[in-house]
Amino acid sequence: MRALQGKAQESGSDEELAAVAKAIAVVFLRYDMLIGFSVQERTILTRDRLAVQLDGELCVADVSVHASPDFYATPVLSEGIAQTIIDLLEAHPGAGELLRGSTFARTFH
């Protein structure tokens, strides 16, 4: 989240930062098996990293879940993450710049 705070300071978008933080928290609350994911530009991704395209250039990628014999990162999981981010982008278009190139991981305490 520190990287996002730096991006927000550059663009002066505290509202977008708060919206991104809330949306990411919702994703991790909704999917307890989720370890992490990233939001990347489609042009830099290989096929094995791409999960779901968000808009013309941004994609959810690198979806990682807790290892389990009966569960792996499914398209349904990736699409759920993507839908939360799409909703965020519709409500806060400036959030796209905060998300671009960011990786999000669950915090363990």
C-alpha positions as CSV (number, residue, x, y, z in Angstrom):
1,M,0.0,0.0,0.0
2,R,3.0,2.3,0.4
3,A,3.5,2.4,-3.3
4,L,-0.1,3.4,-3.8
5,Q,0.3,6.2,-1.2
6,G,3.3,7.5,-3.2
7,K,1.3,7.5,-6.4
8,A,-1.6,9.2,-4.6
9,Q,0.8,11.9,-3.3
10,E,2.0,12.6,-6.9
11,S,-1.5,12.9,-8.3
12,G,-3.1,14.4,-5.2
13,S,-5.9,11.8,-5.2
14,D,-6.6,10.9,-1.6
15,E,-10.2,10.0,-2.4
16,E,-9.0,7.5,-5.0
17,L,-6.5,6.1,-2.6
18,A,-9.2,5.5,0.0
19,A,-11.5,3.9,-2.6
20,V,-8.7,1.6,-3.8
21,A,-7.8,0.6,-0.3
22,K,-11.5,-0.2,0.5
23,A,-11.9,-2.2,-2.7
24,I,-8.7,-4.3,-2.1
25,A,-9.8,-5.0,1.4
26,V,-13.2,-6.2,0.2
27,V,-11.4,-8.5,-2.3
28,F,-9.3,-10.1,0.4
29,L,-12.3,-10.4,2.8
30,R,-14.5,-12.0,0.1
31,Y,-11.8,-14.6,-0.9
32,D,-10.1,-16.0,2.2
33,M,-8.0,-18.3,0.1
34,L,-6.5,-15.4,-1.9
35,I,-2.8,-14.7,-1.3
36,G,-2.3,-12.0,-3.8
37,F,-2.8,-10.5,-7.3
38,S,-1.5,-7.7,-9.5
39,V,-3.0,-5.2,-11.8
40,Q,-0.8,-4.8,-14.9
41,E,-0.8,-3.4,-18.4
42,R,-1.9,-6.1,-20.9
43,T,1.0,-5.4,-23.2
44,I,3.6,-6.5,-20.7
45,L,2.0,-9.8,-19.7
46,T,2.6,-13.3,-20.9
47,R,-0.4,-15.6,-21.4
48,D,0.4,-17.6,-18.3
49,R,0.2,-14.4,-16.1
50,L,-3.0,-12.9,-17.6
51,A,-6.2,-13.6,-15.6
52,V,-8.9,-11.2,-16.7
53,Q,-8.8,-8.0,-18.7
54,L,-10.3,-5.0,-16.9
55,D,-10.4,-2.4,-19.7
56,G,-8.5,-1.6,-22.8
57,E,-5.1,-1.8,-21.2
58,L,-5.3,-3.0,-17.5
59,C,-5.6,-6.6,-16.4
60,V,-5.8,-8.7,-13.3
61,A,-2.8,-10.9,-13.3
62,D,-0.7,-13.2,-11.1
63,V,-3.6,-14.5,-9.0
64,S,-2.2,-16.7,-6.2
65,V,-4.1,-18.8,-3.7
66,H,-3.3,-20.9,-0.7
67,A,-2.1,-24.3,-1.9
68,S,-4.8,-26.9,-1.5
69,P,-5.3,-30.2,-3.3
70,D,-8.9,-29.3,-4.1
71,F,-8.6,-25.6,-4.9
72,Y,-6.6,-23.4,-7.3
73,A,-7.0,-20.0,-8.9
74,T,-10.1,-20.5,-11.0
75,P,-11.5,-18.2,-13.6
76,V,-14.4,-17.5,-11.3
77,L,-12.1,-16.2,-8.6
78,S,-10.2,-14.0,-11.1
79,E,-13.5,-12.7,-12.5
80,G,-14.7,-11.8,-9.0
81,I,-11.5,-9.8,-8.3
82,A,-11.9,-8.1,-11.7
83,Q,-15.5,-7.2,-11.1
84,T,-14.6,-5.5,-7.9
85,I,-11.9,-3.5,-9.6
86,I,-14.2,-2.7,-12.6
87,D,-16.8,-1.3,-10.2
88,L,-14.0,0.8,-8.5
89,L,-12.9,2.1,-11.9
90,E,-16.4,3.1,-12.8
91,A,-16.9,5.0,-9.6
92,H,-13.3,6.5,-9.5
93,P,-11.8,6.6,-13.0
94,G,-8.6,8.2,-11.5
95,A,-8.0,5.0,-9.5
96,G,-6.6,3.3,-12.7
97,E,-3.4,5.1,-12.4
98,L,-3.0,4.1,-8.8
99,L,-3.7,0.4,-9.7
100,R,-1.4,0.3,-12.8
101,G,1.6,-1.9,-12.0
102,S,0.6,-2.6,-8.4
103,T,0.7,-5.9,-6.6
104,F,-1.5,-6.7,-3.7
105,A,-0.9,-9.4,-1.1
106,R,-2.6,-10.5,2.0
107,T,-1.0,-9.4,5.2
108,F,-0.4,-12.0,7.8
109,H,0.1,-11.1,11.5
